[in-house]
Amino acid sequence: MWRQPKTVWSVAFACVIAFMGIGLVDPILKPIADDLGASASQVSLLFTSYMAVMGVAMLITGWVSSRAGAKRTLLLGLLVIIVGAGLAGAQDSVGGIVAFRAVWGLGNALFIATALATIVSAARGSVGQAIILYEAALGVGIAAGPLLGGWLGGHSWRWPFWGVSALMLIAFVAIIATLPATPPTGRRSSISAPLRALSHRGLLTVGLTALLYNFGFFTLLAFTPFPLAMGAHQVGLIFFGWGLLLAFTSVVVAPRLQRRFGTLPGIIGALLGFAVILAVMAIGTEHKPVLVVGVILAGAFLGINNTLITETVMKVSPVERGVASAAYSFVRFGGGAIAPYLAGKLGERSVHVPFWVGSGAVVLAVLVLLTARREVQATDTEHGHGTQATTEERDLEAEAVTVGDA
């Protein structure tokens, strides 16, 4: 799995940088609020605009890539991120940062919606191994984002934005140099296809499960830095530990749990474990050691859930997997858009309430998922699960698969 051509590694490197954007702003949320005189809910809009635009943009990514080809779509996404991240760091108001984080979200949608298909197409080994490689890049990016944000944010909250812009420029050059031309192939995708795909009960249910789960995820990510009340370096290190554990369980632990217990029990166990951690953080919000340990341990459950639910989305419905993934992402990012602002607003009344709401939403996600337990259980018996794919199967997967989990 690790002996891959240069194309795979250049795209994987760009994936690492792209997924840094999720946790990069964690360590600098409080510094931005202090410097610009903003409230927690106002600063949380950095997540809201990013996720909202990314979710809506997922509806058009298949339409763009099926007409422009994978390489052009990747480069367009990277270019938009370079501009959005760079200009976000140059703003003097929260509104300006929020606006260019939205631009950044558009670029991220175009990029990550094409990156997995490119990795699957170019990688050696099975499709399952290619997905694990992609998840590894995702995990490293999520882990490295808070560390980079904390290190650069210790100098100025502007530097993390400029750092991502510079790293994306390197990735842009690397993809130009290593990725061969990829003209459009196959049938052109319709903009309405992802919305029509949501008529499938299993896909819609998994999407709603992820939407509710994201209420807990982004409460942890966007609100915890405020009750922690620590410097950018310290917050960055805490979320770095969270990201490392997330990366480890997503790549190593999740496949083993899936083989031993099955997909549905694995997802339910991960969600319930995460809900318990949020509840403990709600009780002990005023004790920083509780928050620190809770954040880091949450990474273990989030990594397991991310891997298992990503694979479920790719198998649960009969529609093309690219269409299914776009539809799923459109729904789930709704939770990522609403939760940060809601957590900030609730936190202005009581620092305990956001964690209670997040925990309750994750428990509700389990109940929603159970309504489609037959469809989810059926994914474990799909042909090719954990097996070596043929060249023809890999080519079909590469045309279909577009996006993994964040």
C-alpha positions as CSV (number, residue, x, y, z in Angstrom):
1,M,0.0,0.0,0.0
2,W,2.9,2.4,0.8
3,R,4.8,1.8,-2.5
4,Q,3.0,4.3,-4.7
5,P,3.8,6.4,-7.7
6,K,4.7,10.1,-7.4
7,T,1.2,11.1,-8.6
8,V,-0.4,9.5,-5.6
9,W,2.0,11.0,-3.1
10,S,1.6,14.5,-4.6
11,V,-2.2,14.3,-4.4
12,A,-1.9,12.8,-0.9
13,F,0.3,15.7,0.2
14,A,-2.2,18.2,-1.1
15,C,-4.9,16.3,0.8
16,V,-2.9,16.7,4.0
17,I,-2.8,20.5,3.5
18,A,-6.4,20.7,2.5
19,F,-7.6,18.9,5.6
20,M,-5.4,21.1,7.8
21,G,-8.0,23.7,7.1
22,I,-10.5,22.0,9.4
23,G,-8.5,22.3,12.6
24,L,-6.1,25.1,11.7
25,V,-8.2,27.8,13.1
26,D,-8.8,26.1,16.5
27,P,-5.8,27.6,18.3
28,I,-6.4,31.1,16.9
29,L,-10.1,31.4,17.5
30,K,-9.7,33.1,20.9
31,P,-6.8,35.3,19.7
32,I,-8.9,36.5,16.7
33,A,-11.8,37.2,19.1
34,D,-9.5,39.1,21.5
35,D,-7.8,41.1,18.8
36,L,-10.9,42.0,16.8
37,G,-13.3,42.4,19.8
38,A,-15.6,39.6,18.6
39,S,-17.8,37.1,20.6
40,A,-17.4,33.4,20.5
41,S,-20.5,33.0,18.2
42,Q,-19.1,35.6,15.8
43,V,-15.7,33.9,15.5
44,S,-17.4,30.5,15.1
45,L,-18.7,31.7,11.8
46,L,-15.3,30.9,10.4
47,F,-16.4,27.3,10.6
48,T,-20.0,28.0,9.5
49,S,-19.2,29.8,6.3
50,Y,-16.5,27.3,5.4
51,M,-18.8,24.2,5.9
52,A,-21.9,25.8,4.5
53,V,-20.2,26.7,1.2
54,M,-18.4,23.4,1.0
55,G,-21.7,21.5,1.5
56,V,-23.5,23.4,-1.2
57,A,-20.5,23.3,-3.6
58,M,-20.5,19.5,-3.3
59,L,-23.6,19.5,-5.5
60,I,-21.6,21.0,-8.4
61,T,-18.2,19.3,-8.0
62,G,-19.3,16.2,-10.1
63,W,-20.7,18.5,-12.8
64,V,-17.4,20.4,-12.9
65,S,-15.0,17.4,-12.8
66,S,-17.0,15.5,-15.4
67,R,-16.5,18.4,-17.8
68,A,-13.0,19.7,-16.9
69,G,-11.3,16.5,-15.9
70,A,-9.6,15.5,-12.6
71,K,-6.3,17.4,-13.0
72,R,-8.0,20.7,-13.9
73,T,-10.5,20.4,-11.1
74,L,-7.8,19.7,-8.6
75,L,-5.8,22.7,-9.7
76,L,-8.8,24.9,-9.7
77,G,-9.6,23.9,-6.2
78,L,-6.1,24.5,-5.0
79,L,-6.0,27.9,-6.7
80,V,-9.2,29.0,-5.0
81,I,-7.8,27.8,-1.6
82,I,-4.6,29.7,-2.1
83,V,-6.5,32.9,-2.8
84,G,-9.1,32.4,-0.1
85,A,-6.6,31.5,2.7
86,G,-4.2,34.2,1.7
87,L,-6.8,37.0,1.7
88,A,-8.4,35.7,4.9
89,G,-5.2,36.4,6.7
90,A,-5.1,40.0,5.3
91,Q,-8.5,41.0,6.8
92,D,-9.1,43.4,9.7
93,S,-12.6,42.3,10.6
94,V,-14.3,39.0,11.5
95,G,-16.7,39.6,8.6
96,G,-13.9,39.7,6.1
97,I,-12.2,36.6,7.5
98,V,-15.6,34.7,7.4
99,A,-16.1,35.8,3.8
100,F,-12.8,34.5,2.6
101,R,-13.1,31.3,4.7
102,A,-16.2,30.7,2.5
103,V,-14.0,31.1,-0.6
104,W,-11.6,28.6,1.0
105,G,-14.5,26.2,1.5
106,L,-15.4,26.4,-2.2
107,G,-11.9,25.5,-3.2
108,N,-11.8,22.7,-0.6
109,A,-15.0,21.2,-2.1
110,L,-13.6,21.2,-5.6
111,F,-10.3,19.6,-4.4
112,I,-11.4,16.9,-2.0
113,A,-14.3,15.9,-4.3
114,T,-11.7,14.9,-6.9
115,A,-8.7,13.8,-4.8
116,L,-10.0,10.4,-3.7
117,A,-11.0,9.5,-7.2
118,T,-7.5,10.4,-8.4
119,I,-5.8,8.4,-5.7
120,V,-8.0,5.4,-6.4
121,S,-7.2,5.6,-10.1
122,A,-3.5,6.0,-9.7
123,A,-2.7,3.9,-6.6
124,R,-1.3,0.4,-6.6
125,G,-3.2,-2.3,-4.7
126,S,-6.9,-2.6,-3.9
127,V,-9.5,0.1,-3.8
128,G,-9.8,-0.5,0.0
129,Q,-6.1,0.1,0.4
130,A,-6.4,3.3,-1.6
131,I,-9.2,4.5,0.6
132,I,-7.1,3.8,3.7
133,L,-4.2,5.7,2.2
134,Y,-6.6,8.6,1.6
135,E,-7.9,8.4,5.2
136,A,-4.2,8.4,6.4
137,A,-3.7,11.7,4.6
138,L,-6.9,13.0,6.1
139,G,-5.8,12.0,9.6
140,V,-2.4,13.6,9.2
141,G,-3.9,16.8,7.9
142,I,-6.4,17.0,10.8
143,A,-3.6,16.3,13.3
144,A,-1.1,18.7,11.7
145,G,-3.6,21.6,11.3
146,P,-3.9,22.6,15.0
147,L,-0.1,22.1,15.5
148,L,0.7,24.4,12.6
149,G,-2.1,26.8,13.7
150,G,-0.7,26.9,17.2
151,W,2.9,27.4,16.1
152,L,2.2,30.1,13.6
153,G,-0.6,31.6,15.6
154,G,1.8,32.2,18.5
155,H,3.3,35.0,16.3
156,S,0.1,36.3,14.8
157,W,-3.3,34.9,14.1
158,R,-2.7,35.9,10.5
159,W,0.2,33.6,9.9
160,P,-1.7,30.3,9.9
161,F,-3.8,31.5,6.9
162,W,-0.7,32.6,5.0
163,G,1.0,29.4,5.9
164,V,-1.7,27.3,4.3
165,S,-1.7,29.5,1.2
166,A,2.0,29.0,0.8
167,L,1.8,25.2,1.3
168,M,-1.0,24.9,-1.2
169,L,1.1,26.8,-3.7
170,I,3.7,24.0,-3.3
171,A,1.0,21.4,-3.7
172,F,-0.2,23.2,-6.8
173,V,3.2,23.0,-8.4
174,A,3.7,19.4,-7.4
175,I,0.4,18.3,-9.1
176,I,1.2,20.2,-12.2
177,A,4.6,18.4,-12.4
178,T,3.5,14.9,-11.4
179,L,-0.1,14.3,-12.5
180,P,-0.6,13.5,-16.1
181,A,-3.3,15.1,-18.2
182,T,-6.7,13.7,-17.3
183,P,-9.3,14.6,-19.9
184,P,-13.0,14.1,-19.0
185,T,-14.1,10.5,-19.3
186,G,-17.4,8.7,-19.0
187,R,-20.9,10.3,-18.7
188,R,-21.3,13.9,-17.7
189,S,-22.8,14.3,-14.3
190,S,-26.0,16.3,-13.6
191,I,-26.2,19.0,-10.9
192,S,-29.5,17.5,-9.8
193,A,-28.2,13.9,-9.5
194,P,-27.1,14.2,-5.8
195,L,-30.4,15.6,-4.8
196,R,-32.3,12.8,-6.6
197,A,-30.0,10.3,-4.9
198,L,-31.3,11.4,-1.5
199,S,-34.6,9.6,-2.3
200,H,-32.8,6.4,-1.3
201,R,-33.6,5.7,2.3
202,G,-30.3,4.2,3.3
203,L,-28.3,7.1,1.9
204,L,-30.5,9.8,3.4
205,T,-30.5,8.1,6.8
206,V,-26.7,7.9,6.9
207,G,-26.5,11.5,5.8
208,L,-28.8,12.6,8.6
209,T,-26.8,10.5,11.0
210,A,-23.6,12.4,10.0
211,L,-25.4,15.7,10.2
212,L,-26.3,15.1,13.8
213,Y,-22.9,13.6,14.6
214,N,-21.3,16.8,13.2
215,F,-23.2,18.8,15.9
216,G,-21.0,17.0,18.5
217,F,-17.9,17.1,16.3
218,F,-17.9,20.8,15.6
219,T,-19.0,21.7,19.1
220,L,-15.8,20.0,20.2
221,L,-13.8,21.7,17.5
222,A,-15.1,25.2,17.5
223,F,-16.2,25.8,21.1
224,T,-13.7,24.0,23.3
225,P,-10.9,26.5,22.8
226,F,-13.0,29.2,24.6
227,P,-13.5,27.4,28.0
228,L,-9.9,26.1,27.7
229,A,-8.8,29.7,27.7
230,M,-5.2,28.8,26.8
231,G,-2.6,30.2,24.4
232,A,-2.4,29.3,20.7
233,H,0.6,26.9,21.3
234,Q,-1.2,25.0,24.1
235,V,-4.5,24.6,22.2
236,G,-2.6,23.6,19.1
237,L,-0.7,20.8,21.0
238,I,-4.0,19.5,22.6
239,F,-5.7,19.3,19.3
240,F,-2.6,17.8,17.7
241,G,-2.9,14.9,20.2
242,W,-6.6,14.6,19.3
243,G,-5.7,14.5,15.6
244,L,-3.0,11.9,16.0
245,L,-5.4,9.6,17.9
246,L,-8.0,10.2,15.2
247,A,-5.5,9.3,12.4
248,F,-4.4,6.1,14.2
249,T,-7.9,4.7,14.9
250,S,-9.2,5.6,11.4
251,V,-6.4,3.7,9.6
252,V,-5.5,0.9,12.1
253,V,-8.3,0.4,14.5
254,A,-11.5,0.9,12.4
255,P,-10.8,-1.8,9.8
256,R,-10.1,-4.4,12.6
257,L,-13.3,-3.5,14.5
258,Q,-15.2,-3.7,11.2
259,R,-13.9,-7.2,10.5
260,R,-14.5,-8.4,14.1
261,F,-17.9,-6.8,14.9
262,G,-19.3,-5.5,11.6
263,T,-19.9,-1.9,10.3
264,L,-23.1,-1.1,12.2
265,P,-21.9,-2.1,15.7
266,G,-18.6,-0.3,15.0
267,I,-20.4,3.0,14.1
268,I,-22.8,2.8,17.0
269,G,-20.0,2.0,19.5
270,A,-18.0,5.0,18.2
271,L,-20.9,7.4,18.4
272,L,-22.0,6.3,21.9
273,G,-18.4,6.6,23.1
274,F,-18.2,10.1,21.7
275,A,-21.5,11.1,23.3
276,V,-20.3,9.9,26.7
277,I,-17.1,12.0,26.4
278,L,-19.1,15.1,25.5
279,A,-21.4,14.5,28.5
280,V,-18.4,14.2,30.8
281,M,-17.0,17.5,29.3
282,A,-20.4,19.1,30.0
283,I,-20.2,18.1,33.6
284,G,-16.6,19.1,34.1
285,T,-16.4,22.1,31.8
286,E,-14.8,24.3,34.5
287,H,-12.0,21.8,35.0
288,K,-9.3,22.2,32.2
289,P,-7.8,18.7,32.7
290,V,-11.3,17.2,32.0
291,L,-11.5,19.2,28.8
292,V,-8.0,18.4,27.7
293,V,-8.4,14.6,28.2
294,G,-11.9,14.7,26.7
295,V,-10.6,16.4,23.5
296,I,-7.8,13.9,23.0
297,L,-9.8,10.8,23.8
298,A,-12.6,12.0,21.5
299,G,-10.2,11.6,18.6
300,A,-10.2,7.8,19.0
301,F,-14.0,7.5,18.5
302,L,-14.1,10.1,15.7
303,G,-11.4,8.3,13.7
304,I,-13.3,5.0,13.9
305,N,-16.6,6.7,12.9
306,N,-15.1,8.6,10.0
307,T,-13.7,5.5,8.3
308,L,-16.7,3.3,8.8
309,I,-19.3,5.8,7.8
310,T,-17.3,6.8,4.7
311,E,-17.2,3.2,3.5
312,T,-20.9,2.8,4.3
313,V,-21.8,5.8,2.1
314,M,-19.9,4.3,-0.8
315,K,-21.9,1.0,-0.5
316,V,-25.3,1.7,1.0
317,S,-27.1,3.0,-2.2
318,P,-27.4,1.7,-5.8
319,V,-26.5,5.1,-7.3
320,E,-23.0,5.9,-8.6
321,R,-20.7,6.4,-5.6
322,G,-19.6,9.8,-6.7
323,V,-23.2,11.0,-6.7
324,A,-23.9,9.2,-3.4
325,S,-20.9,10.9,-1.8
326,A,-21.8,14.3,-3.1
327,A,-25.4,13.9,-1.7
328,Y,-24.1,12.7,1.6
329,S,-21.6,15.5,2.0
330,F,-24.3,18.1,1.1
331,V,-26.5,16.8,4.0
332,R,-23.7,16.2,6.6
333,F,-22.0,19.6,6.2
334,G,-25.3,21.1,7.4
335,G,-24.4,20.0,10.9
336,G,-20.9,21.4,10.4
337,A,-22.4,24.8,9.4
338,I,-25.0,25.1,12.1
339,A,-23.2,23.6,15.1
340,P,-20.3,26.1,15.6
341,Y,-22.5,29.1,15.6
342,L,-25.2,27.4,17.8
343,A,-22.5,26.3,20.3
344,G,-21.1,29.8,20.5
345,K,-24.5,31.3,21.1
346,L,-25.4,28.7,23.8
347,G,-21.9,29.1,25.4
348,E,-22.5,32.8,25.9
349,R,-25.3,31.7,28.3
350,S,-23.6,28.7,29.9
351,V,-20.4,27.0,29.0
352,H,-21.9,23.6,29.9
353,V,-24.9,23.7,27.5
354,P,-23.0,23.3,24.2
355,F,-21.5,20.0,25.3
356,W,-24.9,18.7,26.5
357,V,-26.5,19.7,23.2
358,G,-23.6,18.0,21.2
359,S,-23.9,14.9,23.3
360,G,-27.7,14.7,22.8
361,A,-27.3,15.2,19.1
362,V,-24.8,12.3,18.8
363,V,-27.2,10.0,20.7
364,L,-30.0,11.1,18.4
365,A,-27.7,10.2,15.5
366,V,-27.5,6.6,16.8
367,L,-31.3,6.4,16.9
368,V,-31.6,7.7,13.4
369,L,-29.0,5.2,12.1
370,L,-30.8,2.3,13.6
371,T,-33.8,3.0,11.4
372,A,-31.7,1.9,8.4
373,R,-29.9,-1.0,10.2
374,R,-30.8,-3.5,7.5
375,E,-29.3,-1.3,4.7
376,V,-26.1,-0.7,6.7
377,Q,-25.7,-4.4,7.7
378,A,-26.0,-5.3,4.1
379,T,-22.9,-3.3,3.2
380,D,-20.7,-5.9,5.0
381,T,-21.7,-8.6,2.5
382,E,-21.0,-6.5,-0.6
383,H,-18.8,-8.1,-3.2
384,G,-15.2,-7.0,-3.0
385,H,-15.2,-5.9,0.7
386,G,-11.6,-6.1,1.8
387,T,-10.5,-8.0,-1.4
388,Q,-8.1,-7.1,-4.2
389,A,-9.9,-5.3,-7.0
390,T,-9.4,-6.1,-10.7
391,T,-8.1,-3.4,-13.0
392,E,-11.5,-3.0,-14.6
393,E,-13.1,-2.7,-11.1
394,R,-10.5,-0.1,-10.1
395,D,-11.2,1.9,-13.2
396,L,-15.0,1.9,-12.5
397,E,-14.3,2.9,-8.9
398,A,-12.1,5.7,-10.0
399,E,-14.8,7.1,-12.2
400,A,-17.4,6.8,-9.4
401,V,-15.7,7.7,-6.1
402,T,-15.3,11.3,-5.3
403,V,-15.2,12.3,-1.7
404,G,-14.3,10.9,1.7
405,D,-15.2,11.9,5.2
406,A,-13.7,15.1,7.1
